[in-house]
Amino acid sequence: MDDGIDTDVAGLIYLGLRDGDLDVGSLAEFAGLLRVTGRGDALVDEALRRSAGLSAEEVARLAERLLDLAGFEPGFDLKPEAWPVLRDALDTVERDVRAAGIDGELVLESAEWDVQTGCARVRFRLQQASSALPAVLADRPVRALVEIADSVQGLVTEELWTVWPLCPEHVVGLHPRRFGGKAVWSCTAAGGHVVAPIGELPRSVP
């Protein structure tokens, strides 16, 4: 989140929005913080001027806008339901790793400070962890699966010094992407084609 914004206040706004019990006083306080840090717009002015007179729907819309202005993203401490979504995505990618005969532990982890800032990371064997995977990825499961597949692919390739996974037809590296509303492994050879959904690569010789 942008510097100068109280994350505790933003967290209260997020929880109130999620649970349907927004506190108008906290919303006005948050709007004031945005104004002080130079992030105000017409909606901030509206919140400061007549927050007590807004309908529940207007308050909810205003809260969403204020959180967006602040660049707020909930961490796993506020969004614990995101963790199993990312864990399931890693389990799906791991099926493809094992199908290739590759061993070594794949772990989804988060340091204490990452739990609060909303970041998880994948670790393979004893490597340094992957780049950050935000908790909000869980809101888009297909994208989460693609990004975790990309992270695992990078870790496996770096650890084993080899290209993984390979297209069984063209023997070139595959790429995780979204296609037809699904997360798939695709090959760029011969004009490009989908090899398999992520998690469903055929078993190959290690």
Secondary structure, 3 states (H helix, E strand, C coil): CCCCCCHHHHHHHHHHHHHCCCCHHHHHHHHHHHHHCCCCCHHHHHHHHHHHHCCHHHHHHHHHHHHHHHCCCCCCCCCCCHHHHHHHHHHHHHHHHHHCCCCCCEEEECCHHHHHHCEEEEEECCCCCCCCEEHHHHHCHHHHHHHHHHHHHHHHHHHHCCCCCECCCCCCECEEEEECCEEEEEECHHHCEEEEECCCCCCCCC
